[in-house]
Amino acid sequence: NVEYDYNVYFGGKAPEITGSHDLVAEPKFADAAAHNFHLAPDSPALRSGNSAIMVPFDYAGLPRPAAGPVACGALQD
């Protein structure tokens, strides 16, 4: 009874089960080599999340929008 949705998969083996809003794509981080995991302006994950199921604050403690699309990642860009 696990529901998969609003995830971004990249690298490794492709998932066997994906949700209707899941992405199998490079997330395009700003500078992963320098540990900057903000999303680049052209990232497919930038507005691919759902505010109804995302945690209300990102990893940096910043609030996510209460409604509408949100970044599907640890940081709200």
mmCIF file of the N, C-alpha and C atoms, coordinates in Angstrom:
data_MODEL
# 
_entry.id   MODEL 
# 
loop_
_atom_site.group_PDB 
_atom_site.id 
_atom_site.type_symbol 
_atom_site.label_atom_id 
_atom_site.label_alt_id 
_atom_site.label_comp_id 
_atom_site.label_asym_id 
_atom_site.label_entity_id 
_atom_site.label_seq_id 
_atom_site.pdbx_PDB_ins_code 
_atom_site.Cartn_x 
_atom_site.Cartn_y 
_atom_site.Cartn_z 
_atom_site.occupancy 
_atom_site.B_iso_or_equiv 
_atom_site.pdbx_formal_charge 
_atom_site.auth_seq_id 
_atom_site.auth_comp_id 
_atom_site.auth_asym_id 
_atom_site.auth_atom_id 
_atom_site.pdbx_PDB_model_num 
ATOM 1   N N  . ASN A 1 1  ? 0.816  -1.194 0.000   1.00 0.00 ? 1  ASN A N  1 
ATOM 2   C CA . ASN A 1 1  ? 0.000  0.000  0.000   1.00 0.00 ? 1  ASN A CA 1 
ATOM 3   C C  . ASN A 1 1  ? 0.861  1.261  0.000   1.00 0.00 ? 1  ASN A C  1 
ATOM 4   N N  . VAL A 1 2  ? 1.915  1.245  -0.771  1.00 0.00 ? 2  VAL A N  1 
ATOM 5   C CA . VAL A 1 2  ? 2.790  2.406  -0.883  1.00 0.00 ? 2  VAL A CA 1 
ATOM 6   C C  . VAL A 1 2  ? 2.415  3.170  -2.142  1.00 0.00 ? 2  VAL A C  1 
ATOM 7   N N  . GLU A 1 3  ? 2.311  4.477  -2.038  1.00 0.00 ? 3  GLU A N  1 
ATOM 8   C CA . GLU A 1 3  ? 2.000  5.305  -3.193  1.00 0.00 ? 3  GLU A CA 1 
ATOM 9   C C  . GLU A 1 3  ? 3.243  6.076  -3.606  1.00 0.00 ? 3  GLU A C  1 
ATOM 10  N N  . TYR A 1 4  ? 3.619  5.950  -4.848  1.00 0.00 ? 4  TYR A N  1 
ATOM 11  C CA . TYR A 1 4  ? 4.764  6.665  -5.400  1.00 0.00 ? 4  TYR A CA 1 
ATOM 12  C C  . TYR A 1 4  ? 4.244  7.828  -6.233  1.00 0.00 ? 4  TYR A C  1 
ATOM 13  N N  . ASP A 1 5  ? 4.681  9.035  -5.939  1.00 0.00 ? 5  ASP A N  1 
ATOM 14  C CA . ASP A 1 5  ? 4.282  10.187 -6.735  1.00 0.00 ? 5  ASP A CA 1 
ATOM 15  C C  . ASP A 1 5  ? 5.097  11.401 -6.327  1.00 0.00 ? 5  ASP A C  1 
ATOM 16  N N  . TYR A 1 6  ? 5.325  12.299 -7.240  1.00 0.00 ? 6  TYR A N  1 
ATOM 17  C CA . TYR A 1 6  ? 6.063  13.543 -7.024  1.00 0.00 ? 6  TYR A CA 1 
ATOM 18  C C  . TYR A 1 6  ? 7.502  13.283 -6.575  1.00 0.00 ? 6  TYR A C  1 
ATOM 19  N N  . ASN A 1 7  ? 8.173  12.352 -7.232  1.00 0.00 ? 7  ASN A N  1 
ATOM 20  C CA . ASN A 1 7  ? 9.577  12.052 -6.965  1.00 0.00 ? 7  ASN A CA 1 
ATOM 21  C C  . ASN A 1 7  ? 10.393 12.376 -8.207  1.00 0.00 ? 7  ASN A C  1 
ATOM 22  N N  . VAL A 1 8  ? 11.690 12.573 -8.005  1.00 0.00 ? 8  VAL A N  1 
ATOM 23  C CA . VAL A 1 8  ? 12.615 12.756 -9.122  1.00 0.00 ? 8  VAL A CA 1 
ATOM 24  C C  . VAL A 1 8  ? 13.656 11.657 -9.016  1.00 0.00 ? 8  VAL A C  1 
ATOM 25  N N  . TYR A 1 9  ? 13.765 10.845 -10.045 1.00 0.00 ? 9  TYR A N  1 
ATOM 26  C CA . TYR A 1 9  ? 14.720 9.752  -10.082 1.00 0.00 ? 9  TYR A CA 1 
ATOM 27  C C  . TYR A 1 9  ? 15.810 10.087 -11.083 1.00 0.00 ? 9  TYR A C  1 
ATOM 28  N N  . PHE A 1 10 ? 17.070 9.876  -10.674 1.00 0.00 ? 10 PHE A N  1 
ATOM 29  C CA . PHE A 1 10 ? 18.188 10.160 -11.570 1.00 0.00 ? 10 PHE A CA 1 
ATOM 30  C C  . PHE A 1 10 ? 19.359 9.266  -11.207 1.00 0.00 ? 10 PHE A C  1 
ATOM 31  N N  . GLY A 1 11 ? 19.983 8.700  -12.221 1.00 0.00 ? 11 GLY A N  1 
ATOM 32  C CA . GLY A 1 11 ? 21.132 7.836  -11.991 1.00 0.00 ? 11 GLY A CA 1 
ATOM 33  C C  . GLY A 1 11 ? 20.687 6.464  -11.518 1.00 0.00 ? 11 GLY A C  1 
ATOM 34  N N  . GLY A 1 12 ? 21.559 5.507  -11.690 1.00 0.00 ? 12 GLY A N  1 
ATOM 35  C CA . GLY A 1 12 ? 21.240 4.158  -11.242 1.00 0.00 ? 12 GLY A CA 1 
ATOM 36  C C  . GLY A 1 12 ? 20.155 3.512  -12.084 1.00 0.00 ? 12 GLY A C  1 
ATOM 37  N N  . LYS A 1 13 ? 19.573 2.492  -11.538 1.00 0.00 ? 13 LYS A N  1 
ATOM 38  C CA . LYS A 1 13 ? 18.533 1.736  -12.223 1.00 0.00 ? 13 LYS A CA 1 
ATOM 39  C C  . LYS A 1 13 ? 17.215 2.514  -12.192 1.00 0.00 ? 13 LYS A C  1 
ATOM 40  N N  . ALA A 1 14 ? 16.527 2.531  -13.298 1.00 0.00 ? 14 ALA A N  1 
ATOM 41  C CA . ALA A 1 14 ? 15.220 3.191  -13.357 1.00 0.00 ? 14 ALA A CA 1 
ATOM 42  C C  . ALA A 1 14 ? 14.243 2.463  -12.436 1.00 0.00 ? 14 ALA A C  1 
ATOM 43  N N  . PRO A 1 15 ? 13.370 3.190  -11.774 1.00 0.00 ? 15 PRO A N  1 
ATOM 44  C CA . PRO A 1 15 ? 12.420 2.543  -10.863 1.00 0.00 ? 15 PRO A CA 1 
ATOM 45  C C  . PRO A 1 15 ? 11.413 1.681  -11.630 1.00 0.00 ? 15 PRO A C  1 
ATOM 46  N N  . GLU A 1 16 ? 10.980 0.607  -11.001 1.00 0.00 ? 16 GLU A N  1 
ATOM 47  C CA . GLU A 1 16 ? 9.997  -0.271 -11.625 1.00 0.00 ? 16 GLU A CA 1 
ATOM 48  C C  . GLU A 1 16 ? 8.597  0.309  -11.518 1.00 0.00 ? 16 GLU A C  1 
ATOM 49  N N  . ILE A 1 17 ? 8.356  1.065  -10.468 1.00 0.00 ? 17 ILE A N  1 
ATOM 50  C CA . ILE A 1 17 ? 7.041  1.668  -10.248 1.00 0.00 ? 17 ILE A CA 1 
ATOM 51  C C  . ILE A 1 17 ? 7.239  3.176  -10.111 1.00 0.00 ? 17 ILE A C  1 
ATOM 52  N N  . THR A 1 18 ? 6.467  3.939  -10.860 1.00 0.00 ? 18 THR A N  1 
ATOM 53  C CA . THR A 1 18 ? 6.504  5.390  -10.723 1.00 0.00 ? 18 THR A CA 1 
ATOM 54  C C  . THR A 1 18 ? 5.085  5.919  -10.624 1.00 0.00 ? 18 THR A C  1 
ATOM 55  N N  . GLY A 1 19 ? 4.960  7.063  -9.988  1.00 0.00 ? 19 GLY A N  1 
ATOM 56  C CA . GLY A 1 19 ? 3.665  7.718  -9.901  1.00 0.00 ? 19 GLY A CA 1 
ATOM 57  C C  . GLY A 1 19 ? 3.414  8.555  -11.146 1.00 0.00 ? 19 GLY A C  1 
ATOM 58  N N  . SER A 1 20 ? 2.209  9.008  -11.302 1.00 0.00 ? 20 SER A N  1 
ATOM 59  C CA . SER A 1 20 ? 1.848  9.757  -12.510 1.00 0.00 ? 20 SER A CA 1 
ATOM 60  C C  . SER A 1 20 ? 2.552  11.105 -12.609 1.00 0.00 ? 20 SER A C  1 
ATOM 61  N N  . HIS A 1 21 ? 3.075  11.629 -11.487 1.00 0.00 ? 21 HIS A N  1 
ATOM 62  C CA . HIS A 1 21 ? 3.783  12.904 -11.498 1.00 0.00 ? 21 HIS A CA 1 
ATOM 63  C C  . HIS A 1 21 ? 5.289  12.743 -11.258 1.00 0.00 ? 21 HIS A C  1 
ATOM 64  N N  . ASP A 1 22 ? 5.775  11.516 -11.184 1.00 0.00 ? 22 ASP A N  1 
ATOM 65  C CA . ASP A 1 22 ? 7.205  11.281 -10.997 1.00 0.00 ? 22 ASP A CA 1 
ATOM 66  C C  . ASP A 1 22 ? 7.980  11.684 -12.246 1.00 0.00 ? 22 ASP A C  1 
ATOM 67  N N  . LEU A 1 23 ? 9.231  12.084 -12.043 1.00 0.00 ? 23 LEU A N  1 
ATOM 68  C CA . LEU A 1 23 ? 10.122 12.436 -13.145 1.00 0.00 ? 23 LEU A CA 1 
ATOM 69  C C  . LEU A 1 23 ? 11.327 11.509 -13.128 1.00 0.00 ? 23 LEU A C  1 
ATOM 70  N N  . VAL A 1 24 ? 11.712 11.039 -14.278 1.00 0.00 ? 24 VAL A N  1 
ATOM 71  C CA . VAL A 1 24 ? 12.965 10.316 -14.437 1.00 0.00 ? 24 VAL A CA 1 
ATOM 72  C C  . VAL A 1 24 ? 13.823 11.232 -15.298 1.00 0.00 ? 24 VAL A C  1 
ATOM 73  N N  . ALA A 1 25 ? 14.606 12.077 -14.611 1.00 0.00 ? 25 ALA A N  1 
ATOM 74  C CA . ALA A 1 25 ? 15.367 13.115 -15.302 1.00 0.00 ? 25 ALA A CA 1 
ATOM 75  C C  . ALA A 1 25 ? 16.468 13.634 -14.387 1.00 0.00 ? 25 ALA A C  1 
ATOM 76  N N  . GLU A 1 26 ? 17.469 14.254 -14.985 1.00 0.00 ? 26 GLU A N  1 
ATOM 77  C CA . GLU A 1 26 ? 18.511 14.895 -14.189 1.00 0.00 ? 26 GLU A CA 1 
ATOM 78  C C  . GLU A 1 26 ? 17.893 16.100 -13.484 1.00 0.00 ? 26 GLU A C  1 
ATOM 79  N N  . PRO A 1 27 ? 18.071 16.226 -12.159 1.00 0.00 ? 27 PRO A N  1 
ATOM 80  C CA . PRO A 1 27 ? 17.457 17.337 -11.437 1.00 0.00 ? 27 PRO A CA 1 
ATOM 81  C C  . PRO A 1 27 ? 18.096 18.696 -11.733 1.00 0.00 ? 27 PRO A C  1 
ATOM 82  N N  . LYS A 1 28 ? 19.312 18.695 -12.285 1.00 0.00 ? 28 LYS A N  1 
ATOM 83  C CA . LYS A 1 28 ? 20.036 19.928 -12.620 1.00 0.00 ? 28 LYS A CA 1 
ATOM 84  C C  . LYS A 1 28 ? 20.235 20.819 -11.394 1.00 0.00 ? 28 LYS A C  1 
ATOM 85  N N  . PHE A 1 29 ? 21.110 20.365 -10.506 1.00 0.00 ? 29 PHE A N  1 
ATOM 86  C CA . PHE A 1 29 ? 21.466 21.162 -9.343  1.00 0.00 ? 29 PHE A CA 1 
ATOM 87  C C  . PHE A 1 29 ? 22.326 22.340 -9.761  1.00 0.00 ? 29 PHE A C  1 
ATOM 88  N N  . ALA A 1 30 ? 22.319 23.400 -8.957  1.00 0.00 ? 30 ALA A N  1 
ATOM 89  C CA . ALA A 1 30 ? 23.101 24.593 -9.263  1.00 0.00 ? 30 ALA A CA 1 
ATOM 90  C C  . ALA A 1 30 ? 24.588 24.254 -9.384  1.00 0.00 ? 30 ALA A C  1 
ATOM 91  N N  . ASP A 1 31 ? 25.132 23.522 -8.390  1.00 0.00 ? 31 ASP A N  1 
ATOM 92  C CA . ASP A 1 31 ? 26.551 23.138 -8.427  1.00 0.00 ? 31 ASP A CA 1 
ATOM 93  C C  . ASP A 1 31 ? 26.777 21.994 -7.452  1.00 0.00 ? 31 ASP A C  1 
ATOM 94  N N  . ALA A 1 32 ? 26.410 20.788 -7.863  1.00 0.00 ? 32 ALA A N  1 
ATOM 95  C CA . ALA A 1 32 ? 26.512 19.625 -6.983  1.00 0.00 ? 32 ALA A CA 1 
ATOM 96  C C  . ALA A 1 32 ? 27.947 19.375 -6.529  1.00 0.00 ? 32 ALA A C  1 
ATOM 97  N N  . ALA A 1 33 ? 28.923 19.633 -7.390  1.00 0.00 ? 33 ALA A N  1 
ATOM 98  C CA . ALA A 1 33 ? 30.325 19.412 -7.024  1.00 0.00 ? 33 ALA A CA 1 
ATOM 99  C C  . ALA A 1 33 ? 30.738 20.271 -5.836  1.00 0.00 ? 33 ALA A C  1 
ATOM 100 N N  . ALA A 1 34 ? 30.134 21.438 -5.712  1.00 0.00 ? 34 ALA A N  1 
ATOM 101 C CA . ALA A 1 34 ? 30.420 22.344 -4.583  1.00 0.00 ? 34 ALA A CA 1 
ATOM 102 C C  . ALA A 1 34 ? 29.370 22.202 -3.480  1.00 0.00 ? 34 ALA A C  1 
ATOM 103 N N  . HIS A 1 35 ? 28.575 21.139 -3.533  1.00 0.00 ? 35 HIS A N  1 
ATOM 104 C CA . HIS A 1 35 ? 27.526 20.852 -2.552  1.00 0.00 ? 35 HIS A CA 1 
ATOM 105 C C  . HIS A 1 35 ? 26.436 21.920 -2.512  1.00 0.00 ? 35 HIS A C  1 
ATOM 106 N N  . ASN A 1 36 ? 26.182 22.549 -3.647  1.00 0.00 ? 36 ASN A N  1 
ATOM 107 C CA . ASN A 1 36 ? 25.088 23.507 -3.765  1.00 0.00 ? 36 ASN A CA 1 
ATOM 108 C C  . ASN A 1 36 ? 23.946 22.778 -4.464  1.00 0.00 ? 36 ASN A C  1 
ATOM 109 N N  . PHE A 1 37 ? 23.000 22.292 -3.670  1.00 0.00 ? 37 PHE A N  1 
ATOM 110 C CA . PHE A 1 37 ? 21.923 21.479 -4.202  1.00 0.00 ? 37 PHE A CA 1 
ATOM 111 C C  . PHE A 1 37 ? 20.650 22.276 -4.464  1.00 0.00 ? 37 PHE A C  1 
ATOM 112 N N  . HIS A 1 38 ? 20.777 23.598 -4.587  1.00 0.00 ? 38 HIS A N  1 
ATOM 113 C CA . HIS A 1 38 ? 19.650 24.379 -5.080  1.00 0.00 ? 38 HIS A CA 1 
ATOM 114 C C  . HIS A 1 38 ? 19.416 23.956 -6.517  1.00 0.00 ? 38 HIS A C  1 
ATOM 115 N N  . LEU A 1 39 ? 18.206 24.123 -6.993  1.00 0.00 ? 39 LEU A N  1 
ATOM 116 C CA . LEU A 1 39 ? 17.883 23.729 -8.348  1.00 0.00 ? 39 LEU A CA 1 
ATOM 117 C C  . LEU A 1 39 ? 18.228 24.852 -9.322  1.00 0.00 ? 39 LEU A C  1 
ATOM 118 N N  . ALA A 1 40 ? 18.797 24.485 -10.457 1.00 0.00 ? 40 ALA A N  1 
ATOM 119 C CA . ALA A 1 40 ? 19.111 25.454 -11.509 1.00 0.00 ? 40 ALA A CA 1 
ATOM 120 C C  . ALA A 1 40 ? 17.800 25.978 -12.099 1.00 0.00 ? 40 ALA A C  1 
ATOM 121 N N  . PRO A 1 41 ? 17.834 27.166 -12.723 1.00 0.00 ? 41 PRO A N  1 
ATOM 122 C CA . PRO A 1 41 ? 16.605 27.744 -13.300 1.00 0.00 ? 41 PRO A CA 1 
ATOM 123 C C  . PRO A 1 41 ? 15.917 26.853 -14.328 1.00 0.00 ? 41 PRO A C  1 
ATOM 124 N N  . ASP A 1 42 ? 16.663 25.970 -14.986 1.00 0.00 ? 42 ASP A N  1 
ATOM 125 C CA . ASP A 1 42 ? 16.062 25.093 -15.992 1.00 0.00 ? 42 ASP A CA 1 
ATOM 126 C C  . ASP A 1 42 ? 15.819 23.666 -15.480 1.00 0.00 ? 42 ASP A C  1 
ATOM 127 N N  . SER A 1 43 ? 15.821 23.497 -14.168 1.00 0.00 ? 43 SER A N  1 
ATOM 128 C CA . SER A 1 43 ? 15.605 22.169 -13.588 1.00 0.00 ? 43 SER A CA 1 
ATOM 129 C C  . SER A 1 43 ? 14.167 21.706 -13.805 1.00 0.00 ? 43 SER A C  1 
ATOM 130 N N  . PRO A 1 44 ? 13.966 20.458 -14.224 1.00 0.00 ? 44 PRO A N  1 
ATOM 131 C CA . PRO A 1 44 ? 12.607 19.940 -14.373 1.00 0.00 ? 44 PRO A CA 1 
ATOM 132 C C  . PRO A 1 44 ? 11.912 19.753 -13.018 1.00 0.00 ? 44 PRO A C  1 
ATOM 133 N N  . ALA A 1 45 ? 12.675 19.745 -11.932 1.00 0.00 ? 45 ALA A N  1 
ATOM 134 C CA . ALA A 1 45 ? 12.107 19.552 -10.602 1.00 0.00 ? 45 ALA A CA 1 
ATOM 135 C C  . ALA A 1 45 ? 11.657 20.854 -9.955  1.00 0.00 ? 45 ALA A C  1 
ATOM 136 N N  . LEU A 1 46 ? 11.928 21.976 -10.600 1.00 0.00 ? 46 LEU A N  1 
ATOM 137 C CA . LEU A 1 46 ? 11.701 23.278 -9.977  1.00 0.00 ? 46 LEU A CA 1 
ATOM 138 C C  . LEU A 1 46 ? 10.266 23.499 -9.522  1.00 0.00 ? 46 LEU A C  1 
ATOM 139 N N  . ARG A 1 47 ? 9.306  23.201 -10.322 1.00 0.00 ? 47 ARG A N  1 
ATOM 140 C CA . ARG A 1 47 ? 7.899  23.410 -9.952  1.00 0.00 ? 47 ARG A CA 1 
ATOM 141 C C  . ARG A 1 47 ? 7.095  22.135 -10.171 1.00 0.00 ? 47 ARG A C  1 
ATOM 142 N N  . SER A 1 48 ? 7.704  21.008 -9.807  1.00 0.00 ? 48 SER A N  1 
ATOM 143 C CA . SER A 1 48 ? 7.055  19.723 -10.078 1.00 0.00 ? 48 SER A CA 1 
ATOM 144 C C  . SER A 1 48 ? 6.474  19.071 -8.835  1.00 0.00 ? 48 SER A C  1 
ATOM 145 N N  . GLY A 1 49 ? 6.584  19.728 -7.689  1.00 0.00 ? 49 GLY A N  1 
ATOM 146 C CA . GLY A 1 49 ? 6.050  19.172 -6.442  1.00 0.00 ? 49 GLY A CA 1 
ATOM 147 C C  . GLY A 1 49 ? 4.619  19.599 -6.197  1.00 0.00 ? 49 GLY A C  1 
ATOM 148 N N  . ASN A 1 50 ? 4.048  19.072 -5.151  1.00 0.00 ? 50 ASN A N  1 
ATOM 149 C CA . ASN A 1 50 ? 2.666  19.362 -4.776  1.00 0.00 ? 50 ASN A CA 1 
ATOM 150 C C  . ASN A 1 50 ? 2.667  19.868 -3.344  1.00 0.00 ? 50 ASN A C  1 
ATOM 151 N N  . SER A 1 51 ? 2.246  21.108 -3.130  1.00 0.00 ? 51 SER A N  1 
ATOM 152 C CA . SER A 1 51 ? 2.282  21.704 -1.795  1.00 0.00 ? 51 SER A CA 1 
ATOM 153 C C  . SER A 1 51 ? 1.400  20.961 -0.792  1.00 0.00 ? 51 SER A C  1 
ATOM 154 N N  . ALA A 1 52 ? 0.400  20.240 -1.262  1.00 0.00 ? 52 ALA A N  1 
ATOM 155 C CA . ALA A 1 52 ? -0.500 19.525 -0.349  1.00 0.00 ? 52 ALA A CA 1 
ATOM 156 C C  . ALA A 1 52 ? 0.177  18.348 0.337   1.00 0.00 ? 52 ALA A C  1 
ATOM 157 N N  . ILE A 1 53 ? 1.254  17.809 -0.274  1.00 0.00 ? 53 ILE A N  1 
ATOM 158 C CA . ILE A 1 53 ? 1.896  16.638 0.329   1.00 0.00 ? 53 ILE A CA 1 
ATOM 159 C C  . ILE A 1 53 ? 3.349  16.879 0.715   1.00 0.00 ? 53 ILE A C  1 
ATOM 160 N N  . MET A 1 54 ? 3.893  18.050 0.401   1.00 0.00 ? 54 MET A N  1 
ATOM 161 C CA . MET A 1 54 ? 5.289  18.352 0.746   1.00 0.00 ? 54 MET A CA 1 
ATOM 162 C C  . MET A 1 54 ? 5.359  18.852 2.191   1.00 0.00 ? 54 MET A C  1 
ATOM 163 N N  . VAL A 1 55 ? 6.513  18.695 2.800   1.00 0.00 ? 55 VAL A N  1 
ATOM 164 C CA . VAL A 1 55 ? 6.700  19.251 4.138   1.00 0.00 ? 55 VAL A CA 1 
ATOM 165 C C  . VAL A 1 55 ? 6.632  20.766 4.029   1.00 0.00 ? 55 VAL A C  1 
ATOM 166 N N  . PRO A 1 56 ? 6.137  21.464 5.054   1.00 0.00 ? 56 PRO A N  1 
ATOM 167 C CA . PRO A 1 56 ? 5.916  22.905 4.940   1.00 0.00 ? 56 PRO A CA 1 
ATOM 168 C C  . PRO A 1 56 ? 7.196  23.755 4.895   1.00 0.00 ? 56 PRO A C  1 
ATOM 169 N N  . PHE A 1 57 ? 8.315  23.200 5.328   1.00 0.00 ? 57 PHE A N  1 
ATOM 170 C CA . PHE A 1 57 ? 9.574  23.951 5.324   1.00 0.00 ? 57 PHE A CA 1 
ATOM 171 C C  . PHE A 1 57 ? 10.633 23.137 4.593   1.00 0.00 ? 57 PHE A C  1 
ATOM 172 N N  . ASP A 1 58 ? 11.514 23.824 3.883   1.00 0.00 ? 58 ASP A N  1 
ATOM 173 C CA . ASP A 1 58 ? 12.570 23.113 3.173   1.00 0.00 ? 58 ASP A CA 1 
ATOM 174 C C  . ASP A 1 58 ? 13.726 22.807 4.122   1.00 0.00 ? 58 ASP A C  1 
ATOM 175 N N  . TYR A 1 59 ? 14.771 22.210 3.591   1.00 0.00 ? 59 TYR A N  1 
ATOM 176 C CA . TYR A 1 59 ? 15.926 21.793 4.397   1.00 0.00 ? 59 TYR A CA 1 
ATOM 177 C C  . TYR A 1 59 ? 16.601 22.966 5.100   1.00 0.00 ? 59 TYR A C  1 
ATOM 178 N N  . ALA A 1 60 ? 16.546 24.141 4.499   1.00 0.00 ? 60 ALA A N  1 
ATOM 179 C CA . ALA A 1 60 ? 17.156 25.341 5.085   1.00 0.00 ? 60 ALA A CA 1 
ATOM 180 C C  . ALA A 1 60 ? 16.229 26.033 6.075   1.00 0.00 ? 60 ALA A C  1 
ATOM 181 N N  . GLY A 1 61 ? 15.019 25.504 6.261   1.00 0.00 ? 61 GLY A N  1 
ATOM 182 C CA . GLY A 1 61 ? 14.064 26.090 7.192   1.00 0.00 ? 61 GLY A CA 1 
ATOM 183 C C  . GLY A 1 61 ? 13.173 27.150 6.582   1.00 0.00 ? 61 GLY A C  1 
ATOM 184 N N  . LEU A 1 62 ? 13.267 27.340 5.273   1.00 0.00 ? 62 LEU A N  1 
ATOM 185 C CA . LEU A 1 62 ? 12.433 28.336 4.598   1.00 0.00 ? 62 LEU A CA 1 
ATOM 186 C C  . LEU A 1 62 ? 11.070 27.738 4.273   1.00 0.00 ? 62 LEU A C  1 
ATOM 187 N N  . PRO A 1 63 ? 10.013 28.531 4.419   1.00 0.00 ? 63 PRO A N  1 
ATOM 188 C CA . PRO A 1 63 ? 8.681  27.997 4.145   1.00 0.00 ? 63 PRO A CA 1 
ATOM 189 C C  . PRO A 1 63 ? 8.460  27.744 2.658   1.00 0.00 ? 63 PRO A C  1 
ATOM 190 N N  . ARG A 1 64 ? 7.731  26.683 2.385   1.00 0.00 ? 64 ARG A N  1 
ATOM 191 C CA . ARG A 1 64 ? 7.316  26.406 1.016   1.00 0.00 ? 64 ARG A CA 1 
ATOM 192 C C  . ARG A 1 64 ? 5.986  27.124 0.797   1.00 0.00 ? 64 ARG A C  1 
ATOM 193 N N  . PRO A 1 65 ? 5.639  27.440 -0.464  1.00 0.00 ? 65 PRO A N  1 
ATOM 194 C CA . PRO A 1 65 ? 4.334  28.051 -0.715  1.00 0.00 ? 65 PRO A CA 1 
ATOM 195 C C  . PRO A 1 65 ? 3.214  27.156 -0.187  1.00 0.00 ? 65 PRO A C  1 
ATOM 196 N N  . ALA A 1 66 ? 2.177  27.765 0.348   1.00 0.00 ? 66 ALA A N  1 
ATOM 197 C CA . ALA A 1 66 ? 1.067  27.002 0.917   1.00 0.00 ? 66 ALA A CA 1 
ATOM 198 C C  . ALA A 1 66 ? 0.177  26.386 -0.152  1.00 0.00 ? 66 ALA A C  1 
ATOM 199 N N  . ALA A 1 67 ? 0.232  26.925 -1.348  1.00 0.00 ? 67 ALA A N  1 
ATOM 200 C CA . ALA A 1 67 ? -0.601 26.401 -2.434  1.00 0.00 ? 67 ALA A CA 1 
ATOM 201 C C  . ALA A 1 67 ? 0.180  26.475 -3.736  1.00 0.00 ? 67 ALA A C  1 
ATOM 202 N N  . GLY A 1 68 ? -0.219 25.652 -4.664  1.00 0.00 ? 68 GLY A N  1 
ATOM 203 C CA . GLY A 1 68 ? 0.410  25.673 -5.978  1.00 0.00 ? 68 GLY A CA 1 
ATOM 204 C C  . GLY A 1 68 ? 1.640  24.802 -6.047  1.00 0.00 ? 68 GLY A C  1 
ATOM 205 N N  . PRO A 1 69 ? 2.330  24.849 -7.175  1.00 0.00 ? 69 PRO A N  1 
ATOM 206 C CA . PRO A 1 69 ? 3.507  24.001 -7.363  1.00 0.00 ? 69 PRO A CA 1 
ATOM 207 C C  . PRO A 1 69 ? 4.687  24.448 -6.502  1.00 0.00 ? 69 PRO A C  1 
ATOM 208 N N  . VAL A 1 70 ? 5.438  23.489 -6.039  1.00 0.00 ? 70 VAL A N  1 
ATOM 209 C CA . VAL A 1 70 ? 6.627  23.746 -5.224  1.00 0.00 ? 70 VAL A CA 1 
ATOM 210 C C  . VAL A 1 70 ? 7.786  22.958 -5.822  1.00 0.00 ? 70 VAL A C  1 
ATOM 211 N N  . ALA A 1 71 ? 8.984  23.292 -5.385  1.00 0.00 ? 71 ALA A N  1 
ATOM 212 C CA . ALA A 1 71 ? 10.160 22.542 -5.845  1.00 0.00 ? 71 ALA A CA 1 
ATOM 213 C C  . ALA A 1 71 ? 10.093 21.126 -5.294  1.00 0.00 ? 71 ALA A C  1 
ATOM 214 N N  . CYS A 1 72 ? 10.410 20.179 -6.110  1.00 0.00 ? 72 CYS A N  1 
ATOM 215 C CA . CYS A 1 72 ? 10.461 18.789 -5.693  1.00 0.00 ? 72 CYS A CA 1 
ATOM 216 C C  . CYS A 1 72 ? 11.926 18.501 -5.340  1.00 0.00 ? 72 CYS A C  1 
ATOM 217 N N  . GLY A 1 73 ? 12.297 18.891 -4.160  1.00 0.00 ? 73 GLY A N  1 
ATOM 218 C CA . GLY A 1 73 ? 13.660 18.747 -3.704  1.00 0.00 ? 73 GLY A CA 1 
ATOM 219 C C  . GLY A 1 73 ? 13.780 19.220 -2.279  1.00 0.00 ? 73 GLY A C  1 
ATOM 220 N N  . ALA A 1 74 ? 14.971 19.129 -1.731  1.00 0.00 ? 74 ALA A N  1 
ATOM 221 C CA . ALA A 1 74 ? 15.195 19.505 -0.339  1.00 0.00 ? 74 ALA A CA 1 
ATOM 222 C C  . ALA A 1 74 ? 15.104 21.009 -0.125  1.00 0.00 ? 74 ALA A C  1 
ATOM 223 N N  . LEU A 1 75 ? 15.411 21.781 -1.160  1.00 0.00 ? 75 LEU A N  1 
ATOM 224 C CA . LEU A 1 75 ? 15.443 23.239 -1.045  1.00 0.00 ? 75 LEU A CA 1 
ATOM 225 C C  . LEU A 1 75 ? 14.391 23.867 -1.953  1.00 0.00 ? 75 LEU A C  1 
ATOM 226 N N  . GLN A 1 76 ? 13.640 24.794 -1.400  1.00 0.00 ? 76 GLN A N  1 
ATOM 227 C CA . GLN A 1 76 ? 12.635 25.506 -2.185  1.00 0.00 ? 76 GLN A CA 1 
ATOM 228 C C  . GLN A 1 76 ? 13.304 26.656 -2.918  1.00 0.00 ? 76 GLN A C  1 
ATOM 229 N N  . ASP A 1 77 ? 13.383 26.544 -4.215  1.00 0.00 ? 77 ASP A N  1 
ATOM 230 C CA . ASP A 1 77 ? 14.043 27.587 -5.021  1.00 0.00 ? 77 ASP A CA 1 
ATOM 231 C C  . ASP A 1 77 ? 13.027 28.470 -5.690  1.00 0.00 ? 77 ASP A C  1 
# 
